[in-house]
Amino acid sequence: MKHNKHPFLERFEKLLKIPAPPGREEAMAEAIRADIAAMGFKCERDAAGNLLVRFEGAVKKAPAVMLAAHMDEIGMTVSRIDPDGRLKVVNSGGLLPWKIGEHPVVVLGDTKNITGVFSMGSSHGGKAAGQPQDWENTHVVTGLSPEELKEAGVRPGSSAVPAPEGRGPFLMGSGKDPLVAAWTFDDRAGVVTLLRLLEMIKRGKVRPVNKLLVCFTVHEEGGCHGAKIAAHREKPEIFVAIDGCPVVDEAVLKLDGRPGIWSMDFKGHYDQHLVAWFLKVAEKAGTELQPVIYSKASSDASHVYDAGAAPRVAFLGHVRQNSHGFEVARLACFDRLLDVLAAAVSAGLP
């Protein structure tokens, strides 16, 4: 099903085509900065590469709040260049080889980007036949010599991500209440949600009560470094990550349009008073949040709390299947997530 002119999909499709592995978020950051500038807001960039938009808030004594979505995506990193020009790679973030399949990739060189094919070998015998593949048995075919790769600035440490062709988004199912699929929502969907919130503030539909920092962070995959740097410097009293809620065996989640709210992950518990407050705000906004816990996941918010950079943290996000792969979500979920955020910012976080 061809996607419509839904406001979420229009922004999301543009960002989906931009390579943004950890440490190479500059093209994504420029696209976000340009969108923010078109709204007429001042956008700051800190030394780490995070982007920030500030609002003073209507109530000076209300706690300072940072809303954050990360700009980077999972991918792979070059570990070695073989004499025939093949690239040995390892994962960056939570990417698994079988999730990407044998797919074209973009390798980000220091001088220019090149195209390659992520490869696992022949299924007519050998290691690739009849068994799951790990990173040891994968490589990227480039068609270039080591000298040509060096000229492009491809070296150990260079990043690669799936090529934009075939990333989506695609609509499926009922035209009235469709599913949407893409490689991946993590975390362009959160970025788009915060951009749409800024648009609502610009149009006067939302007036922040709290002193508010809207932050687009670097390097969440593999360490949450950008969020920790921003939170340590800005010292928000409340830090809220806007990301996604994977459907896993331990999590009773449904793709029914309701967003999710994390209550605990492997780093520990989120602020339970904030969880309860967001549940009530969601009801007033005409929807419902699905509470969830994870034993093998973490977020910018839980890492910020673990680092002692904010005393209270929360996490809201869309519910998605096939996490860190070709992900599937209910399109309506993105609108309802925005509704909850708009209601929360308008009411003032306690």
C-alpha positions in Angstrom: 0.0 0.0 0.0 1.5 3.4 -1.0 1.7 5.7 1.9 -0.5 8.8 2.2 0.4 12.4 3.1 0.3 11.6 6.8 2.3 14.3 8.7 4.3 11.6 10.5 5.2 9.8 7.3 6.2 12.9 5.3 8.9 13.8 7.8 9.8 10.2 8.6 10.4 9.2 4.9 12.9 12.1 4.5 14.9 11.2 7.6 14.8 7.5 6.8 17.0 8.0 3.7 19.8 9.7 5.7 22.7 7.5 7.0 23.3 8.2 10.7 25.4 5.6 12.5 26.9 6.5 15.9 29.5 9.2 15.5 28.3 10.1 12.0 25.1 11.9 12.8 26.1 15.2 11.0 23.8 14.8 8.0 20.8 13.8 10.2 21.6 16.8 12.5 21.6 19.2 9.5 18.2 18.0 8.3 16.8 18.4 11.8 18.4 21.8 12.2 17.0 23.0 8.9 13.5 21.8 9.9 13.7 23.6 13.2 15.0 26.8 11.6 12.1 26.7 9.1 9.8 26.9 12.2 11.6 30.0 13.4 13.2 28.5 16.5 16.8 28.9 17.6 18.6 25.6 17.5 21.8 25.1 19.5 24.5 22.5 18.8 26.8 21.5 21.7 30.3 20.2 21.5 29.1 16.5 21.4 26.8 17.2 18.4 23.5 17.2 20.3 20.9 19.7 19.1 18.8 21.7 21.6 15.8 24.0 21.5 14.9 26.0 24.7 11.7 27.3 26.1 11.5 29.3 29.3 8.1 27.9 30.4 5.1 29.7 31.8 5.7 28.7 35.4 9.2 29.5 36.7 9.0 27.2 39.7 8.0 24.2 37.7 10.7 21.5 37.3 13.0 21.8 34.3 12.3 19.1 31.7 14.4 17.6 28.9 12.6 15.7 26.2 15.1 13.7 24.1 15.2 11.5 21.0 18.4 10.1 19.5 19.6 10.8 16.0 21.8 7.7 15.4 20.8 4.3 14.1 22.2 0.8 14.4 24.7 -0.3 11.8 28.1 -2.0 11.4 31.7 -0.9 11.7 34.7 -1.9 9.5 37.2 -3.9 11.4 39.6 -5.0 8.6 40.2 -4.4 4.9 41.2 -7.6 3.1 43.6 -7.6 0.1 40.7 -8.2 -2.3 38.9 -5.1 -1.0 36.4 -7.0 1.1 35.5 -5.3 4.4 35.2 -7.3 7.6 32.7 -5.8 9.8 31.3 -5.9 13.4 28.0 -4.7 14.7 27.4 -1.1 15.9 24.5 -1.1 18.4 22.1 -4.0 18.4 22.3 -5.1 14.8 22.3 -8.8 14.1 23.5 -10.1 10.7 20.3 -12.1 9.8 18.2 -9.0 10.5 19.7 -7.1 7.6 20.2 -10.0 5.2 22.3 -9.7 2.1 21.4 -6.1 1.4 23.1 -3.1 -0.2 24.9 -0.9 2.3 26.4 2.6 2.4 29.9 2.8 3.8 30.7 6.3 5.1 34.2 7.2 4.2 36.1 10.2 5.4 36.3 11.6 1.8 33.2 10.0 0.2 30.6 7.3 0.7 30.7 4.1 -1.3 28.2 1.3 -1.9 28.7 -2.3 -1.0 26.8 -5.5 -0.5 26.5 -7.1 2.9 27.4 -10.8 2.2 27.2 -14.1 4.1 28.5 -16.5 1.4 27.0 -19.2 -0.7 24.0 -21.4 0.4 25.3 -24.1 -2.0 27.6 -25.5 0.6 30.1 -23.9 3.0 29.4 -22.1 6.3 26.4 -20.2 5.0 24.4 -23.3 4.2 21.8 -24.3 6.7 23.0 -22.4 9.8 22.5 -19.0 11.4 25.3 -16.6 10.6 27.3 -14.5 13.0 29.6 -11.6 12.3 32.7 -13.8 11.9 31.2 -15.2 8.7 30.1 -11.9 7.1 31.8 -9.3 5.0 31.0 -6.3 2.7 31.8 -6.7 -1.0 32.8 -3.3 -2.4 34.4 -4.0 -5.8 37.2 -1.6 -4.9 40.9 -2.2 -4.2 42.4 -1.3 -0.8 44.0 1.7 -2.5 40.7 2.9 -3.9 39.1 2.4 -0.5 41.9 4.4 1.2 41.3 7.2 -1.3 37.6 7.2 -0.3 38.6 7.4 3.4 37.3 3.9 4.2 39.3 2.4 7.0 39.0 0.4 10.2 36.4 2.3 12.2 34.4 3.5 9.2 30.6 2.9 9.6 28.1 1.3 7.3 24.3 1.2 7.3 21.6 -0.3 5.0 21.3 1.6 1.7 18.2 3.9 1.5 16.6 1.9 -1.3 14.1 -0.5 0.2 14.0 1.0 3.7 10.4 2.0 3.3 8.1 3.2 4.7 5.3 0.8 3.6 1.7 0.8 4.6 -0.1 -2.5 5.2 -3.6 -3.8 6.1 -6.7 -1.6 6.5 -6.6 1.8 4.9 -8.6 3.2 7.8 -6.2 1.9 10.5 -3.0 0.7 8.7 0.2 -0.7 9.9 3.4 1.0 8.8 6.8 -0.8 8.3 10.3 0.5 7.8 14.0 -0.2 8.4 14.0 1.0 11.3 11.9 3.4 13.4 14.7 3.5 16.0 14.8 6.5 16.6 13.8 8.6 13.7 10.2 8.1 14.9 11.1 9.8 18.2 12.8 12.6 16.3 9.8 13.1 14.1 7.5 13.2 17.2 9.6 15.9 18.8 9.7 17.9 15.6 5.9 17.7 15.4 5.6 18.8 19.0 7.8 21.8 18.1 5.4 22.6 15.3 2.5 22.5 17.7 4.3 24.9 20.0 5.1 27.2 17.0 1.4 27.2 16.0 0.3 28.1 19.6 -1.5 24.7 20.1 0.9 23.9 23.0 2.3 26.3 25.5 5.1 24.7 27.7 4.5 25.1 31.4 7.9 23.8 32.5 11.2 25.2 31.5 11.7 22.9 28.5 14.6 21.6 26.6 13.9 19.6 23.4 17.0 17.6 22.7 18.2 15.5 19.7 21.0 13.4 21.0 24.0 11.6 19.5 25.4 8.1 20.1 22.5 6.4 21.9 23.3 3.1 20.3 26.1 1.6 22.3 26.3 4.0 25.3 23.8 6.8 25.3 26.7 9.2 25.4 25.0 12.3 24.0 22.1 12.2 26.4 24.4 11.9 29.4 26.6 14.8 28.3 23.5 17.0 27.7 21.9 16.1 30.9 25.1 16.6 33.0 25.5 20.1 31.5 21.8 21.2 31.6 20.8 19.5 34.8 17.1 18.9 34.1 15.0 17.7 37.0 13.1 15.4 34.7 14.5 13.6 31.7 12.0 11.9 29.3 13.2 9.7 26.4 11.0 9.4 23.3 11.8 6.2 21.5 10.1 2.8 20.9 8.7 -0.1 22.8 9.7 -3.5 21.4 7.2 -6.3 21.4 9.1 -9.2 23.2 7.9 -12.3 25.0 8.1 -10.7 28.5 6.2 -7.6 27.4 2.4 -7.8 27.0 2.1 -5.2 24.3 -0.4 -4.9 21.4 -0.1 -3.1 18.0 -3.5 -1.5 18.7 -2.5 2.2 18.4 -1.8 2.7 22.1 1.7 4.0 22.9 3.9 2.4 25.6 5.6 3.7 28.7 8.6 1.9 30.3 8.3 1.2 34.0 11.7 -0.7 34.4 14.6 -1.9 32.3 17.9 -3.7 33.1 19.3 -0.4 34.6 16.5 -0.2 37.1 13.1 1.4 37.8 11.8 4.6 36.2 10.2 7.2 38.3 6.9 5.5 39.3 5.2 8.8 40.2 5.9 10.0 36.7 4.6 6.7 35.2 1.3 7.1 37.1 1.1 10.7 36.1 1.6 10.0 32.4 -1.0 7.2 32.6 -3.6 9.8 33.8 -2.5 12.4 31.2 -3.0 9.8 28.5 -6.5 9.2 29.6 -7.3 12.9 29.5 -5.8 13.0 26.0 -8.3 10.4 24.8 -5.9 7.4 24.7 -4.2 4.9 27.0 -0.5 4.0 27.6 0.7 0.4 27.8 3.1 0.0 30.8 6.0 -2.4 30.1 9.2 -3.7 31.7 12.4 -5.0 29.9 15.1 -7.2 31.3 17.4 -6.8 28.3 17.0 -3.2 27.2 17.9 0.3 28.3 17.5 3.8 27.0 18.9 7.3 27.1 16.6 7.9 30.1 17.8 5.0 32.2 21.5 5.7 31.3 21.0 9.4 32.3 19.6 8.2 35.7 22.3 5.6 36.2 24.9 8.4 35.5 23.3 10.6 38.1 22.6 13.3 35.5 18.9 13.7 36.3 16.9 12.8 39.5 13.7 11.7 37.7 13.4 9.9 34.4 10.6 8.5 32.1 10.2 6.9 28.7 7.4 7.1 26.2 7.2 5.6 22.8 5.5 3.8 19.9 4.9 0.1 20.1 6.8 -1.9 17.5 7.4 -5.5 16.3 10.7 -6.8 14.8 12.9 -4.4 16.8 16.3 -3.7 15.2 15.1 -5.0 11.9 12.2 -4.2 9.5 10.0 -2.9 12.2 6.2 -2.7 12.1 3.9 -0.3 14.1 0.4 1.0 14.0 0.4 4.3 12.2 -2.2 5.7 14.6 0.2 5.1 17.5 2.5 8.0 16.4 -0.4 10.4 16.5 -1.5 9.2 19.9 2.0 9.5 21.3 2.1 13.1 20.1 -1.3 13.7 21.7 0.1 12.5 25.1 3.3 14.6 24.8 1.3 17.7 23.9 -1.1 17.1 26.8 1.8 16.6 29.2 3.7 19.7 28.1 0.5 21.8 28.3 -0.4 20.5 31.7 3.1 20.8 33.2 5.1 17.9 34.4 5.0 17.7 38.2 
